[in-house]
Amino acid sequence: MNQPIKEKLPGKPRILVAPLDWGLGHTTRCIPIIRELVEQGCIVTLAGNGKQAELLLQEFPDLAMLPLQGYDIKYAKSSFGLIKNIIFQTPKLLRSIRNEHLWLQQIVEEYGFDAVISDNRYGLYHKKIPSIFITHQLTIKSPFGKWTEKMLQRRNYKYINRFTECWVPDYESENNLAGDLSHPTLKPTTPLKYIGALTRIKDKAVVKKEKHLAVILSGPEPQRSILEEKLINEISHYNGTATFIRGLPGNKSIIPSTNMIQFYNHLPSDELNNAMQEAEYIICRSGYSSVMDIAALQKKSIMIPTPGQTEQEYLADMLMKKRFAVCYKQNDFSLENALQTAKEFNYSFPVIQPDDLLKNRITNFLKSITKD
């Protein structure tokens, strides 16, 4: 594994990029940021552990990777169990934030980074170097009513306001993807910069296969495995073909493929891109990174929010109303019913013009940290 470069090179800012380990969505949406930083001449060092480190090193084998312990939030088999688990794990979460803040002080002292970009890792702010926080959740949805959402927002902003800037992976206009999550009435005091949808997926000339599905799993256990088992059982009776991507980079456990279903633990970006475009329908969680990927391709999808994950449940409800996707609760899901609904569904996708929001934001950011 490559080690970070300590010496300062003229015109080559040293940037640390660290995504949260809460599912792989935070990691995958950092890929276009990392690519743009490299293209603009930065020396990028990554930080993470487990599956996210495996994924990043597959995409960027030449970059240095520093081990950084994740938040390691434990999920549950039910919606109520998840909410209870998160409440009881709050002290552990706060310790993780404090520990990663202390870790950053030591790492900056040792390697002399010029800036840090944190995707939803609240402790990675630094008083002496520019610190960027990436999030689409300026509003955190709660099952306990608006008063708890306001309380959560105050706590959220307390951390966000410690950063130099907050970058929001969405569009500032009404033609956006995250709705209330990324467009709150009350905004943090730190400068907000909308940088457009972050996706590694490109709209390419790939021929669609009739009656072919792309199943893309993601998210923490045990819910990933619960949905996997349900979908495998459903697809085994499907009169068509499927590409089944399990969301397990680096995992040695293999499910044998058949003539009808091709199983993969993980696919690199280009192969995932092709698998999504070949499909007639994409079946996935309603995680925001999946939403951005599907928006880039304008593909018909069937989304299943993670039970108890209020952000995904909000997105599923909003996107169904906007006719962006067909959405089903996990307990109510039937492949036959979902496909029939999708066949009759009048899909409508937001018109997203190609833009240079991310490129321009990074260009301006780099100018601000190299002007001296």
C-alpha positions in Angstrom: 0.0 0.0 0.0 1.4 3.4 -1.0 2.4 5.9 1.8 1.4 9.6 1.7 3.9 12.0 0.3 5.3 14.2 3.0 7.3 16.7 1.0 5.5 19.8 -0.4 5.6 20.0 -4.2 5.0 23.3 -6.0 1.5 23.5 -7.5 0.5 20.1 -6.1 -1.7 20.5 -3.0 -1.9 17.5 -0.7 -5.5 16.7 0.0 -6.9 14.1 2.4 -10.3 12.6 1.4 -12.2 10.5 4.0 -15.8 9.2 3.5 -18.1 7.9 6.2 -18.4 4.1 6.4 -22.2 4.1 6.8 -22.9 2.0 3.7 -20.9 2.4 0.5 -22.8 5.4 -0.9 -20.6 8.0 0.9 -17.6 6.3 -0.6 -18.9 5.9 -4.2 -20.0 9.5 -4.4 -16.5 10.6 -3.4 -15.1 8.9 -6.5 -15.8 11.9 -8.9 -14.4 14.3 -6.4 -11.2 12.3 -6.1 -10.9 12.0 -9.9 -11.3 15.7 -10.3 -8.7 16.5 -7.7 -6.2 14.2 -9.4 -7.0 15.7 -12.8 -6.3 19.1 -11.4 -2.9 18.1 -10.1 -3.5 17.3 -6.5 -1.7 14.7 -4.4 -4.6 12.8 -2.9 -4.5 10.6 0.1 -7.5 8.5 1.1 -8.6 7.4 4.5 -11.0 4.6 5.5 -11.3 0.9 6.5 -13.0 -2.3 5.5 -15.2 -2.4 2.4 -14.8 1.3 1.7 -11.0 1.0 1.6 -11.3 -2.1 -0.7 -13.6 -0.1 -3.1 -11.4 3.0 -3.1 -8.2 1.0 -3.7 -9.8 -0.8 -6.6 -10.7 2.5 -8.2 -7.5 4.3 -7.3 -4.7 1.7 -6.8 -2.0 4.3 -7.1 -3.2 6.5 -4.3 -2.1 6.3 -0.6 -4.6 4.9 1.9 -4.5 5.7 5.6 -6.4 3.4 8.0 -9.2 5.2 9.8 -11.7 3.5 12.0 -15.3 3.8 11.0 -18.4 4.7 13.1 -19.4 1.0 12.9 -23.1 1.7 13.6 -25.0 -1.6 14.2 -28.3 -2.0 12.4 -31.2 -4.2 13.3 -33.8 -6.5 11.7 -36.7 -4.1 12.2 -37.4 -0.4 11.9 -38.0 0.0 15.6 -34.9 -2.0 16.4 -32.8 0.3 14.1 -34.1 3.5 15.8 -33.4 2.0 19.3 -30.0 0.8 18.2 -29.0 4.2 17.0 -30.2 5.9 20.2 -28.3 3.5 22.3 -25.2 3.9 20.1 -25.1 7.7 20.4 -22.3 7.7 23.1 -20.2 5.4 20.8 -20.9 7.7 17.8 -19.8 10.8 19.8 -16.6 8.9 20.9 -15.9 8.1 17.2 -16.2 11.8 16.3 -13.9 12.8 19.0 -11.4 10.1 18.2 -11.3 10.9 14.5 -10.8 14.6 15.3 -7.7 13.7 17.5 -6.5 11.4 14.7 -6.7 14.2 12.2 -4.6 16.5 14.3 -1.9 13.9 14.5 -2.1 13.1 10.7 -1.9 16.7 9.7 1.1 17.2 12.0 2.8 14.1 10.5 2.1 14.6 6.8 1.3 18.3 6.4 -1.9 18.1 4.4 -3.0 21.3 2.8 -6.8 20.5 3.1 -9.2 17.8 4.2 -12.5 16.8 2.5 -14.8 14.8 4.8 -17.9 13.1 3.6 -20.2 13.1 6.6 -17.3 12.5 9.1 -18.1 15.1 11.7 -14.7 15.1 13.5 -12.5 15.8 10.5 -12.3 19.5 10.8 -9.1 21.4 11.5 -8.4 25.0 12.6 -5.2 25.4 10.6 -6.2 24.0 7.2 -9.3 24.3 5.0 -11.8 21.6 6.0 -14.7 20.7 3.7 -17.8 18.8 4.8 -19.9 17.0 2.2 -23.6 16.2 3.0 -27.0 16.1 1.3 -28.7 15.9 4.7 -29.0 19.4 6.0 -32.4 18.3 7.3 -32.4 15.0 9.2 -35.8 13.3 9.0 -37.1 11.8 12.3 -40.0 9.4 13.0 -40.8 11.3 16.2 -42.0 14.6 14.6 -40.8 18.1 13.6 -39.5 19.0 17.1 -37.0 16.2 17.0 -36.0 17.2 13.5 -35.2 20.7 14.7 -33.2 19.3 17.6 -31.2 17.1 15.2 -30.7 19.9 12.8 -29.2 22.1 15.6 -26.8 19.3 16.6 -26.0 18.7 12.9 -25.2 22.4 12.3 -23.1 22.6 15.5 -20.6 20.2 13.8 -21.0 21.5 10.2 -20.3 25.1 11.3 -16.8 24.0 12.4 -15.9 23.4 8.8 -14.6 25.9 6.3 -17.3 25.1 3.8 -20.2 22.6 3.3 -20.5 21.1 -0.2 -24.0 19.8 -1.0 -24.2 17.1 -3.8 -27.4 18.4 -5.4 -28.7 21.4 -7.4 -29.7 24.6 -5.8 -32.7 25.1 -8.0 -36.2 23.5 -7.7 -35.0 20.9 -10.2 -33.2 19.0 -7.5 -32.9 15.4 -6.3 -33.0 15.5 -2.5 -35.9 17.8 -1.8 -36.1 19.0 1.8 -33.0 17.1 2.8 -30.7 19.4 0.9 -32.9 22.6 0.9 -33.8 23.4 4.5 -35.5 26.7 5.4 -32.8 27.3 8.0 -29.3 27.0 6.7 -25.9 26.6 8.6 -23.7 29.6 9.0 -20.7 28.1 7.2 -20.8 28.8 3.4 -23.0 26.3 1.4 -21.8 25.3 -2.1 -24.1 23.2 -4.2 -21.9 21.1 -6.5 -24.4 19.1 -8.5 -25.1 15.3 -8.5 -22.0 13.3 -7.6 -21.9 10.1 -9.6 -19.3 7.9 -11.2 -21.9 6.7 -13.8 -21.9 8.1 -17.4 -24.6 7.8 -20.1 -22.9 5.7 -22.7 -24.1 3.9 -25.8 -25.0 0.5 -24.3 -27.8 -1.7 -25.8 -30.6 -2.5 -23.4 -31.6 -6.1 -22.9 -35.3 -6.9 -22.8 -36.5 -8.5 -19.5 -33.1 -8.0 -18.0 -32.7 -6.7 -14.4 -29.8 -5.1 -12.6 -30.0 -5.7 -8.8 -27.6 -3.5 -6.9 -27.4 -4.0 -3.1 -25.8 -1.7 -0.6 -26.0 -0.7 3.0 -25.1 -2.2 6.3 -25.9 -5.5 7.8 -28.2 -7.2 8.6 -30.5 -5.4 6.2 -28.3 -6.0 3.2 -28.4 -9.8 3.7 -32.2 -9.8 4.5 -33.0 -8.0 1.2 -30.5 -10.2 -0.7 -32.2 -13.4 0.5 -35.6 -12.0 -0.4 -34.5 -10.8 -3.9 -32.7 -14.1 -4.8 -35.8 -16.0 -3.9 -38.0 -13.7 -6.0 -35.7 -13.7 -9.0 -35.3 -17.4 -9.0 -38.9 -17.5 -10.3 -38.4 -14.6 -12.8 -38.9 -15.4 -16.5 -35.9 -13.3 -17.6 -32.2 -12.6 -16.8 -30.5 -10.5 -14.1 -27.1 -9.1 -13.1 -27.0 -9.3 -9.3 -24.4 -7.0 -7.6 -24.2 -7.8 -3.9 -22.3 -4.8 -2.7 -19.5 -6.7 -1.0 -16.1 -5.5 -2.3 -13.3 -7.7 -1.1 -15.6 -10.4 0.2 -14.4 -14.0 -0.6 -17.9 -15.6 -0.3 -19.2 -16.3 -3.8 -22.7 -17.2 -5.0 -22.4 -19.3 -8.1 -23.9 -17.8 -11.3 -26.5 -19.5 -13.5 -27.5 -19.2 -17.1 -30.2 -16.7 -15.9 -28.5 -14.8 -13.0 -24.9 -13.5 -13.0 -23.8 -12.8 -9.4 -21.0 -10.4 -8.5 -19.7 -9.3 -5.1 -18.7 -6.0 -6.6 -18.1 -4.4 -10.0 -15.7 -1.6 -10.9 -17.2 1.6 -12.2 -17.1 0.9 -15.9 -18.6 -2.6 -15.5 -21.3 -1.3 -13.1 -22.1 1.4 -15.6 -22.7 -1.2 -18.4 -24.7 -3.4 -16.1 -27.0 -0.6 -15.2 -27.5 0.5 -18.8 -28.2 -3.0 -20.1 -31.0 -3.5 -17.7 -34.7 -2.8 -18.4 -35.1 -2.0 -14.7 -32.7 -1.4 -11.9 -33.7 -2.7 -8.4 -31.9 -1.0 -5.5 -32.2 0.8 -2.2 -33.4 4.4 -2.2 -30.1 5.6 -1.0 -29.1 9.0 -2.3 -26.0 7.8 -4.2 -28.2 5.4 -6.1 -30.7 8.2 -6.8 -27.9 10.3 -8.3 -26.6 7.4 -10.4 -30.1 6.6 -11.8 -30.7 10.3 -12.5 -27.5 10.4 -14.6 -28.8 7.5 -16.7 -32.5 8.4 -16.6 -33.2 4.7 -16.0 -36.4 3.1 -14.8 -35.9 1.8 -11.3 -37.7 0.0 -8.5 -36.4 1.2 -5.1 -36.7 -0.4 -1.6 -35.8 1.8 1.3 -33.9 0.3 4.2 -36.5 -0.2 7.0 -36.1 2.4 9.7 -33.7 4.6 7.7 -35.7 7.7 7.6 -33.7 9.4 4.9 -34.3 6.6 2.5 -38.0 6.4 3.4 -38.4 10.1 2.8 -36.6 9.9 -0.6 -38.7 6.8 -1.6 -41.9 8.7 -0.8 -40.8 11.9 -2.5 -39.5 10.1 -5.6 -42.6 8.0 -6.0 -44.7 11.2 -6.0 -42.4 12.8 -8.5 -42.7 9.7 -10.7 -38.9 9.3 -10.6 -39.1 5.7 -9.3 -41.5 2.9 -8.3 -40.9 2.3 -4.5 -42.0 -0.5 -2.3 -41.5 -1.2 1.4 -39.3 -4.2 2.0 -42.0 -6.2 3.8 -44.5 -5.5 1.0 -42.1 -6.2 -1.9 -43.1 -8.7 -4.6 -41.0 -8.8 -7.8 -44.0 -9.8 -9.9 -46.2 -6.9 -8.5 -43.3 -4.4 -8.6 -42.6 -5.2 -12.3 -46.3 -4.9 -13.2 -46.5 -1.5 -11.5 -43.3 -0.4 -13.2 -44.6 -1.5 -16.6 -47.7 0.7 -16.1 -45.8 3.6 -14.3 -45.4 6.9 -16.1 -41.8 7.6 -15.2 -40.7 11.2 -15.2 -37.1 12.3 -14.8 -35.8 15.7 -14.0 -34.0 17.4 -16.9 -30.4 17.8 -15.6 -28.2 19.7 -17.9 -24.5 18.7 -18.0 -22.6 21.2 -15.9 -19.2 22.0 -14.5 -20.4 22.7 -10.9 -18.0 20.2 -9.3 -15.0 21.1 -11.6 -15.5 24.8 -11.0 -15.9 24.4 -7.2 -12.7 22.4 -6.9 -10.9 24.8 -9.2 -11.9 27.7 -7.0 -11.2 25.8 -3.8 -7.6 24.9 -5.0 -7.0 28.6 -5.9 -8.0 29.6 -2.4 -5.5 27.2 -0.8 -2.6 27.9 -3.1 -2.9 31.6 -3.4 -0.2 32.1 -0.8 
